Amino acid sequence: MTDRCLVISIGAGLASLAAGVVALVLDAPEIGLVAGILGFLGAVAATAIAARARVAELALHETTVDRARLRRELDALAAIFAEEATRRAGPASDDALPQTELAVDPESGLLDQKFFTVLVQQRVAAARRALQPVSVVVFELDGVGRADASTKRQAIGVLGEVIRRTLRECDAACRIGETMAAAVLEDTAEAGAVWAAERVRGTLHACPVGDSLTVSAGIACYPSHALEAPRLVQRAGHALKTARANGRDHVEIAQAE
C-alpha cells in the first residue's frame, strides 16, 4: 500500500510539473488548474506515506518492547525451574529425574506448589498484554484436613485427576497444600470460571468416592477483582473461606472492590 502511494505521489508530481510547463508555454489557465490538482494529489499521497511510515515505526517499537518483556519473563521462569530442578536433584547421579518430572507433584499429578506464584504472575502479565481476563480458582477438599496422611494422599490424588481431566489444555493447575489445589484459567472471566469449578465438582461427584469426597472453591478474576497477581490469589483465598463457611461443596466468587 505504501509503495502504491509512493508511485501515485511521484506520478502526480511529474504530471503536475509537465502540466505546469505546458500551461506556461501555451498560456492555458485550464492546464494550470490541472497542474494544481495534480500537485495537490501528490501532496496528499506524500502525507499518507509519512503517516503510514510513522504507524509502522510505532508498531515495530511496541513489538520490540513486548518481545523484550516476554523474553525477560521467560528467562525468569526458566531460571526458577532450573534452580528447583537442581535443588531437588541433589548430587548428580545416573538416575536423575527429568526436569518435567521434578515440576510435577507426585501425589496429585499437578504442578508443584513452588511454581504457583510464578505461574499466576506469568498468566496475569500475558492477560494484561492481550487485554484478556484470567481467573484463579482455589479448591479445597471438604472434611479431609484432620484425616490421616494416607487418606489425604488418596483424596488429593483423586482431586488432581479430576482437575486434569476437566480443565482445558491452555489452563494450568498446581497443588498448593495438603488438601488444596489451584487452577489458573486463561482468557476466562467470572462466568467461565464458575462453569469450570462446577464441572470439577460435578466430575468429582461422579467418581466412585463422590458420595464421601466433596470440594469447595473460591474464584477471583483479573481485572474485575484484582489487577496484580498476589492480590488475585488473595481474593480467591477469601472467596474460598466464604464458600467453606457456607458449608460443604460450595463455590463462591470474590466480591468486587
N, C-alpha and C positions, 0 to 999 in steps of 0.2 A: 504493500500500500504506500509506503514511504517512497519507494522507487518510482511509483506511478506519479505521485505528487511532484517528485523532482523533475520527471520528464515534462509534466504539464507546466511547471514553473519555468523551465528553460525554454520550452517551445513557445509559451506565451510571451516570454521576454524577447526572444528573437523575432517573433511575429510583430510584436509591438514596435521594435526597432525598425523593422523593414517597412511597416505601415507608416511610421513617422517620417522616414526618409522619402517615401513616395508622396506623402501628403505635402512635404516641404517642396519637392520638385514640381509637382503638378498643381500646387496651391489648391488642394482639395480638402476643405474642412471635414467632409464626411469621413474621409480616410483617417484624418487626425482623430476623430471621435472613436473610430475603430481601434486606433493605436492606444488611445487612453483606456478603452475597455480591456484590451489585451494586457496592458500594463497592470491594471487592477487585478485581473485574474492571476497574473504572475505573482503579485504581492500576496494574494490570498493563499496561493499554493505554497509560497515560501513560509508564510506564517504557520500553515498546517504542518509543514516539515519540521519546523522548530518545536512546535508543541508536541508532536509525536516523539521527537528525539528526547525531549525533557521527560515525558512519561516513561519511555523506555529506560532512561537513565535512573529514574527513581525506582522503577520496578527491579532493576538489576541490583541497586543498592539494598533494597529491602530483602531480596532473595539472599544476597551475600550475608547480611546481618543474621537472618533466620538460620542459614546453614551454619554459621559460626556458633550461634547459641545452641543449636541442636547438637553440634559436634561436642561442645563443652559438656552438655548434659549426658550424652552417650559415653564420653570418656570417664565422667564421674561415676556413672553406673557400672561401667566395665571395671573400674578400679575397685569399687566396693565388692563386686562379685569375685574378683581375683584375690582380694585380701581375705574374704571369708573362706574361699576355697583353700588358700594357703593355711589359714588358722585351723581349719577342720582337718586338713590332710596331715598336719604334723610333719614329722621327719619323712623325707622322701622314701618311698617303698615301691616295689614292683607291682603291688596290687592296689595302687592309689585309685580312688574313685574318680570317674569323670566329673567335670565341673557341673554338668547339668544335674547329676545325682546329688551333689553337695547342696544344690539350691532347693531341693525338694525335701519337705518334712516326711520322714518315712512312715509315720503313723497315719497321717491324714491324706498323703499324696498331693497336698497343696504346696505352694511355695513356702519356704521357711519364713518365720516371723521376722528375721533380720532384714529382709528385703521389702517389708511392707511400707515403711516410711518413704523409701526412695521410689517405690512403685507409685504411690499416691502422688508424690511430687512430680514425677515424670508425666503422669496422665493429666494432672491439672495443668501443667505447663503446656502440654500438647493441646488440651482443650481451649486454653486461653489463646493460643496462636490460631487455632482453627475456628474460633468463635462458636464452639460447641459445648453442650453440657457434659458433665461427667458425674457419676453418682458413686457413693461409698455405702455399702450395706454391711453392717456388723451383725453376725449371727452368734447366738449363744444357746447351747443345749439346755433345756429346762430340767431341773432336778437332778443333775449329774454331778454338781460341784462337790458333794460330800461322799460320792461313791468311791470305791477303791480304785487303785491305779489301773487295774486290768479292765474294769468297766469303762473308765474314762477313755482308755486307748481304743476299745472297741467302738464306743459311741462316736468319737471324733473321726474314726475311720469310716464309719457309715455316713456321717455328715459330709466328709471330704469327697467321698464317692458321689453322693447326691449332687453336690455343688459342681463337680467336674462334669457330670452328665447333663446338668441343667443349663449352665451358662454357655454363652457363645464363645467361639474361638478367639474373638477380639477382646474378651473380658479376661480378668486375672483374679486369682484368689489366693490368700495366704492364711496359714494358721497363725493366730495371734494370742493363743492361750491354751490352757489345758482342754477347755471345752468350748473354745471360741474360734471363729474364722471370720474373715472379712473379704468382701468382693469389691473390685473396682470395675464399674460398668462404663465402657467407653461410649460416648455420644448417646447418653441416656439421661433423660430428665426424670422428674418425680414419678409420673405415671408408669414409665418403663421400669423404673427401679422397684416400684411396688409389685408390678407384674412378675418381675424376676424373683423377688423374695417370696411371693405367694407360690410360684412354681416350685421353689425349693421346699417350702412347707408341704405342698401337695405331693411332691415326689417322695418326701420322707414318710408321709402318711401311708403311701402305697408300698413301702418296704415291709418285710416280714416283722420288723421291730417297730413299725409305725404306731402301734397302739400304745407302746410304752415310751417311745422316744419322740419328743417334740422339740421345736426350736422357736425362739423369739428373735426378732430382728429390728434393728434401728437403721433408718435411712437418712442420709443428708446429701444434698445435690449442690454442685457448683454450676452456676453462680448464685442460685436463689438462696442458699443457706449460708454459704461462706465463700470467700474469694481466695483464701490461702489453704494449702493442703493440711497443715496442722489443725487449723480451726475446723476444717471439713470433717476430719476424723473425730475431733472432739464433739461436734454436733451430732454425728452418727452415734457416738457412745451415749450421749444424753438421751437420744431417742430410744436406744435400746433399754436404758434404765426405765424409761416411761413404759415401754412395752412389757417389761418384766413386772413392773408394779401393777399392771392391769391383769396379771395372771399369766398362765402358760399359753404358749402357742399364739402370740400376738405379733403384729407388725405395726410399727409406728414411724411416722415421718417427723423430722425435725421441724420445729415451728420457725416461721420466717422472722428474722430480727427486724 
